[in-house]
Amino acid sequence: MERWNLLEIDAPGGATTPTVLQSGNDSRAVLIALDPGQALGEHQVKEHAWVLVVDGEAVVEVEGRSEASPRGTLIRFAPNERHSVRSDSGARLLLLLAPWPGEGHYRGDA
């Protein structure tokens, strides 16, 4: 068993330094701490992306529609679905990607 307290993990640098909690052949878990005013600009991933707002509030935008997402909100994006996430007041997000890596995900020559 592995266990993390997502409210206590040090996350300096906000969105610029996400913390990979676990990464295996089936999924990846990442903690992202958005400092006030930070955003994950419009993007897409090859995997199913599940985002849990652990603390604070995030604003999610998909296809020009914005929705406030307070603490406790769980969001799922389909593979290749374009979206953005921002927080005016700061937020902690748990990102789960599955399967990991998704088909067509570039991993480099490691």
N, CA, C and O of each residue as an XYZ file, in Angstrom:
440
protein
N       0.839     -1.175      0.000
C       0.000      0.000      0.000
C       0.882      1.236      0.000
O       1.916      1.282      0.667
N       0.462      2.219     -0.748
C       1.101      3.537     -0.723
C       0.044      4.529     -0.283
O      -1.146      4.340     -0.538
N       0.494      5.608      0.392
C      -0.459      6.572      0.939
C       0.142      7.966      0.890
O       1.330      8.147      1.158
N      -0.696      8.970      0.540
C      -0.254     10.355      0.463
C      -1.287     11.253      1.125
O      -2.488     11.028      0.977
N      -0.835     12.265      1.852
C      -1.731     13.311      2.345
C      -1.557     14.486      1.393
O      -0.560     15.204      1.460
N      -2.517     14.677      0.516
C      -2.399     15.665     -0.550
C      -2.411     17.098     -0.045
O      -2.035     18.015     -0.775
N      -2.837     17.300      1.188
C      -2.856     18.643      1.756
C      -1.526     19.015      2.400
O      -1.281     20.189      2.678
N      -0.664     18.024      2.639
C       0.602     18.280      3.331
C       1.838     18.197      2.445
O       2.931     18.555      2.884
N       1.693     17.739      1.227
C       2.845     17.609      0.331
C       3.331     18.988     -0.078
O       2.547     19.814     -0.546
N       4.620     19.239      0.097
C       5.210     20.516     -0.291
C       5.166     20.626     -1.811
O       5.572     19.707     -2.523
N       4.669     21.760     -2.296
C       4.521     21.953     -3.740
C       5.011     23.337     -4.137
O       4.222     24.166     -4.591
N       6.308     23.597     -3.970
C       6.823     24.925     -4.342
C       6.768     25.116     -5.851
O       6.921     24.164     -6.616
N       6.552     26.345     -6.263
C       6.550     26.636     -7.697
C       5.214     26.470     -8.365
O       5.076     26.755     -9.555
N       4.212     26.009     -7.616
C       2.875     25.871     -8.186
C       2.853     24.980     -9.410
O       3.436     23.896     -9.409
N       2.182     25.434    -10.449
C       1.962     24.630    -11.652
C       3.253     24.304    -12.393
O       3.279     23.384    -13.211
N       4.329     25.049    -12.117
C       5.574     24.797    -12.851
C       6.321     23.572    -12.338
O       7.236     23.089    -13.004
N       5.947     23.059    -11.164
C       6.621     21.880    -10.620
C       5.615     20.872    -10.080
O       5.524     20.682     -8.867
N       4.854     20.218    -10.969
C       3.922     19.205    -10.486
C       4.687     18.071     -9.813
O       5.837     17.801    -10.158
N       4.047     17.412     -8.857
C       4.669     16.322     -8.122
C       4.072     15.003     -8.572
O       2.888     14.751     -8.351
N       4.887     14.148     -9.208
C       4.421     12.828     -9.618
C       4.402     11.951     -8.366
O       5.441     11.700     -7.755
N       3.220     11.494     -7.997
C       3.066     10.661     -6.812
C       3.326      9.199     -7.131
O       3.933      8.479     -6.338
N       2.867      8.768     -8.286
C       3.022      7.376     -8.705
C       2.910      7.322    -10.212
O       2.102      8.029    -10.814
N       3.728      6.480    -10.816
C       3.663      6.296    -12.253
C       4.005      4.849    -12.559
O       5.085      4.368    -12.214
N       3.082      4.164    -13.205
C       3.301      2.757    -13.535
C       2.850      2.476    -14.945
O       2.640      3.394    -15.738
N       2.701      1.196    -15.257
C       2.321      0.801    -16.609
C       0.847      0.997    -16.903
O       0.421      0.851    -18.049
N       0.057      1.326    -15.883
C      -1.382      1.454    -16.111
C      -1.932      2.850    -15.845
O      -2.962      3.228    -16.405
N      -1.258      3.616    -14.997
C      -1.787      4.934    -14.639
C      -0.683      5.814    -14.069
O       0.414      5.350    -13.759
N      -1.004      7.093    -13.943
C      -0.077      8.059    -13.347
C      -0.893      8.983    -12.459
O      -1.977      9.418    -12.848
N      -0.386      9.289    -11.267
C      -1.023     10.213    -10.338
C      -0.085     11.392    -10.107
O       1.093     11.205     -9.802
N      -0.613     12.606    -10.254
C       0.201     13.820    -10.170
C      -0.535     14.844     -9.304
O      -1.732     15.068     -9.481
N       0.186     15.462     -8.369
C      -0.355     16.563     -7.581
C       0.085     17.865     -8.236
O       1.271     18.069     -8.496
N      -0.873     18.739     -8.499
C      -0.586     20.042     -9.082
C      -1.130     21.098     -8.128
O      -2.320     21.105     -7.815
N      -0.268     21.979     -7.673
C      -0.700     23.072     -6.800
C      -0.671     24.356     -7.613
O       0.396     24.839     -7.991
N      -1.839     24.898     -7.875
C      -1.921     26.160     -8.603
C      -1.850     27.295     -7.592
O      -2.692     27.391     -6.699
N      -0.855     28.147     -7.731
C      -0.790     29.345     -6.913
C      -1.878     30.305     -7.387
O      -2.352     30.174     -8.515
N      -2.288     31.272     -6.552
C      -3.294     32.232     -6.996
C      -2.907     32.870     -8.338
O      -1.795     33.369     -8.508
N      -3.842     32.839     -9.272
C      -3.621     33.417    -10.586
C      -2.960     32.490    -11.592
O      -2.862     32.845    -12.766
N      -2.502     31.313    -11.175
C      -1.846     30.394    -12.117
C      -2.868     29.624    -12.934
O      -4.026     29.478    -12.541
N      -2.414     29.134    -14.083
C      -3.291     28.386    -14.982
C      -2.515     27.304    -15.707
O      -1.307     27.413    -15.921
N      -3.222     26.279    -16.073
C      -2.744     25.295    -17.033
C      -3.458     25.674    -18.318
O      -4.639     25.372    -18.491
N      -2.747     26.330    -19.214
C      -3.355     26.836    -20.437
C      -4.002     25.734    -21.250
O      -3.876     24.552    -20.932
N      -4.691     26.132    -22.294
C      -5.408     25.160    -23.115
C      -4.458     24.072    -23.600
O      -3.395     24.356    -24.152
N      -4.857     22.831    -23.385
C      -4.029     21.691    -23.763
C      -4.917     20.453    -23.867
O      -6.120     20.502    -23.611
N      -4.297     19.361    -24.244
C      -4.965     18.068    -24.297
C      -3.928     17.001    -23.997
O      -2.730     17.223    -24.173
N      -4.389     15.846    -23.545
C      -3.499     14.719    -23.297
C      -4.055     13.496    -24.018
O      -5.228     13.470    -24.391
N      -3.229     12.501    -24.209
C      -3.621     11.287    -24.934
C      -4.426     10.332    -24.055
O      -5.076      9.418    -24.562
N      -4.382     10.543    -22.743
C      -5.014      9.641    -21.796
C      -6.375     10.183    -21.334
O      -6.695     11.347    -21.574
N      -7.172      9.334    -20.671
C      -8.304      9.833    -19.901
C      -7.688     10.618    -18.759
O      -6.768     10.123    -18.107
N      -8.165     11.822    -18.499
C      -7.620     12.662    -17.429
C      -8.723     12.925    -16.406
O      -9.750     13.526    -16.718
N      -8.492     12.468    -15.197
C      -9.404     12.706    -14.081
C      -8.757     13.758    -13.202
O      -7.599     13.608    -12.813
N      -9.489     14.829    -12.878
C      -8.965     15.909    -12.039
C      -9.880     16.051    -10.823
O     -11.082     16.278    -10.958
N      -9.290     15.914     -9.635
C     -10.013     16.120     -8.390
C      -9.515     17.411     -7.757
O      -8.315     17.573     -7.534
N     -10.432     18.329     -7.469
C     -10.074     19.549     -6.760
C      -9.999     19.185     -5.283
O     -11.025     19.036     -4.618
N      -8.778     19.044     -4.778
C      -8.547     18.619     -3.404
C      -8.772     19.772     -2.432
O      -9.312     19.577     -1.343
N      -8.358     20.969     -2.829
C      -8.490     22.138     -1.972
C      -8.576     23.383     -2.849
O      -8.040     23.406     -3.957
N      -9.239     24.399     -2.361
C      -9.382     25.637     -3.117
C     -10.475     25.532     -4.158
O     -11.403     24.734     -4.029
N     -10.354     26.353     -5.197
C     -11.337     26.359     -6.276
C     -10.617     26.558     -7.604
O      -9.706     27.378     -7.719
N     -11.043     25.794     -8.599
C     -10.496     25.916     -9.941
C     -11.614     26.325    -10.891
O     -12.794     26.113    -10.611
N     -11.230     26.908    -12.004
C     -12.169     27.222    -13.075
C     -11.721     26.408    -14.277
O     -10.579     26.515    -14.724
N     -12.621     25.601    -14.789
C     -12.323     24.714    -15.912
C     -13.024     25.260    -17.138
O     -14.197     25.630    -17.083
N     -12.296     25.311    -18.253
C     -12.895     25.769    -19.499
C     -12.763     24.689    -20.561
O     -11.683     24.148    -20.798
N     -13.893     24.394    -21.191
C     -13.964     23.427    -22.288
C     -14.880     24.012    -23.347
O     -16.012     24.401    -23.057
N     -14.387     24.072    -24.576
C     -15.184     24.551    -25.714
C     -15.832     25.904    -25.419
O     -17.006     26.116    -25.723
N     -15.057     26.817    -24.825
C     -15.542     28.159    -24.568
C     -16.473     28.297    -23.377
O     -16.939     29.400    -23.089
N     -16.753     27.219    -22.686
C     -17.644     27.241    -21.516
C     -16.798     27.098    -20.247
O     -16.012     26.159    -20.126
N     -16.961     28.027    -19.306
C     -16.225     28.001    -18.042
C     -17.139     27.563    -16.910
O     -18.307     27.947    -16.849
N     -16.587     26.753    -16.013
C     -17.340     26.322    -14.839
C     -16.458     26.393    -13.611
O     -15.327     25.907    -13.619
N     -16.982     27.008    -12.545
C     -16.287     27.010    -11.266
C     -16.346     25.595    -10.699
O     -17.377     24.926    -10.768
N     -15.229     25.153    -10.142
C     -15.128     23.805     -9.601
C     -14.550     23.888     -8.194
O     -13.331     23.935     -8.030
N     -15.415     23.907     -7.169
C     -14.935     24.031     -5.795
C     -14.332     22.729     -5.274
O     -14.407     21.684     -5.921
N     -13.740     22.819     -4.097
C     -13.146     21.650     -3.434
C     -14.137     20.492     -3.456
O     -15.326     20.666     -3.188
N     -13.626     19.315     -3.777
C     -14.456     18.119     -3.829
C     -14.977     17.782     -5.209
O     -15.567     16.717     -5.394
N     -14.777     18.661     -6.190
C     -15.275     18.419     -7.545
C     -14.353     17.441     -8.276
O     -13.130     17.577     -8.231
N     -14.952     16.457     -8.949
C     -14.218     15.511     -9.775
C     -14.616     15.740    -11.223
O     -15.801     15.796    -11.549
N     -13.620     15.873    -12.090
C     -13.833     16.171    -13.504
C     -13.120     15.102    -14.325
O     -12.019     14.680    -13.970
N     -13.741     14.659    -15.423
C     -13.074     13.721    -16.329
C     -13.041     14.317    -17.725
O     -14.055     14.778    -18.250
N     -11.856     14.297    -18.310
C     -11.674     14.712    -19.693
C     -11.386     13.472    -20.530
O     -10.600     12.616    -20.126
N     -12.016     13.375    -21.685
C     -11.747     12.279    -22.610
C     -10.377     12.490    -23.251
O      -9.883     13.617    -23.291
N      -9.755     11.419    -23.754
C      -8.485     11.597    -24.455
C      -8.633     12.623    -25.579
O      -9.614     12.610    -26.323
N      -7.653     13.502    -25.689
C      -7.585     14.544    -26.713
C      -8.634     15.657    -26.568
O      -8.768     16.485    -27.470
N      -9.370     15.694    -25.470
C     -10.326     16.775    -25.237
C      -9.572     18.019    -24.776
O      -8.905     17.995    -23.742
N      -9.676     19.098    -25.537
C      -8.960     20.338    -25.203
C      -9.643     21.028    -24.036
O     -10.869     21.129    -23.983
N      -8.823     21.505    -23.095
C      -9.354     22.148    -21.895
C      -8.281     23.022    -21.259
O      -7.101     22.917    -21.593
N      -8.700     23.880    -20.345
C      -7.762     24.657    -19.541
C      -8.293     24.694    -18.114
O      -9.488     24.525    -17.872
N      -7.377     24.918    -17.177
C      -7.725     24.984    -15.759
C      -6.967     26.156    -15.160
O      -5.772     26.323    -15.405
N      -7.673     26.973    -14.366
C      -7.010     28.089    -13.701
C      -7.572     28.225    -12.295
O      -8.608     27.652    -11.959
N      -6.863     28.998    -11.484
C      -7.374     29.281    -10.148
C      -7.022     30.715     -9.778
O      -5.854     31.103     -9.791
N      -8.035     31.488     -9.451
C      -7.813     32.871     -9.031
C      -7.288     32.932     -7.597
O      -6.508     33.821     -7.255
N      -7.715     31.989     -6.763
C      -7.360     32.015     -5.342
C      -6.391     30.913     -4.925
O      -5.970     30.874     -3.769
N      -6.029     30.016     -5.843
C      -5.146     28.896     -5.532
C      -5.938     27.615     -5.365
O      -7.071     27.634     -4.883
N      -5.343     26.508     -5.762
C      -6.017     25.209     -5.660
C      -4.997     24.084     -5.686
O      -3.914     24.223     -6.256
N      -5.352     22.978     -5.068
C      -4.578     21.736     -5.165
C      -5.406     20.755     -5.969
O      -6.573     20.506     -5.665
N      -4.786     20.200     -7.000
C      -5.476     19.293     -7.903
C      -4.763     17.951     -7.917
O      -3.533     17.895     -7.942
N      -5.525     16.883     -7.903
C      -4.984     15.548     -8.127
C      -5.351     15.166     -9.548
O      -6.528     15.142     -9.907
N      -4.347     14.868    -10.356
C      -4.530     14.472    -11.745
C      -4.222     12.988    -11.868
O      -3.142     12.535    -11.489
N      -5.180     12.233    -12.401
C      -4.986     10.810    -12.676
C      -5.075     10.599    -14.175
O      -6.065     10.982    -14.798
N      -4.053      9.995    -14.761
C      -4.012      9.720    -16.193
C      -4.053      8.214    -16.404
O      -3.267      7.478    -15.808
N      -4.971      7.755    -17.254
C      -5.082      6.324    -17.513
C      -5.672      6.103    -18.905
O      -6.553      6.852    -19.326
N      -5.197      5.081    -19.623
C      -4.010      4.298    -19.267
C      -2.754      5.151    -19.437
O      -2.769      6.154    -20.150
N      -1.689      4.755    -18.790
C      -0.441      5.510    -18.864
C       0.641      4.652    -19.475
O       0.841      3.526    -19.019
N       1.334      5.114    -20.460
C       0.982      6.273    -21.279
C      -0.114      5.910    -22.264
O      -0.255      4.750    -22.652
N      -0.885      6.906    -22.663
C      -1.943      6.682    -23.644
C      -1.352      6.464    -25.030
O      -0.215      6.846    -25.305
N      -2.142      5.845    -25.893
C      -1.692      5.587    -27.259
C      -1.286      6.887    -27.932
O      -2.064      7.840    -27.970
N      -0.066      6.929    -28.467
C       0.434      8.100    -29.154
C       1.143      9.091    -28.259
O       1.601     10.130    -28.732
N       1.246      8.787    -26.950
C       1.939      9.701    -26.027
C       3.442      9.607    -26.267
O       4.023      8.524    -26.205
N       4.055     10.734    -26.536
C       5.495     10.782    -26.791
C       6.246     10.671    -25.472
O       5.978     11.438    -24.548
N       7.177      9.737    -25.369
C       7.941      9.550    -24.133
C       9.432      9.796    -24.328
O      10.196      9.662    -23.373
N       9.861     10.143    -25.508
C      11.283     10.409    -25.708
C      12.094      9.127    -25.836
O      11.535      8.039    -25.977
N      13.396      9.259    -25.786
C      14.303      8.116    -25.956
C      14.880      7.660    -24.636
O      16.056      7.298    -24.585
N      14.110      7.660    -23.572
C      14.623      7.264    -22.259
C      14.675      5.774    -22.112
O      15.083      5.271    -21.065
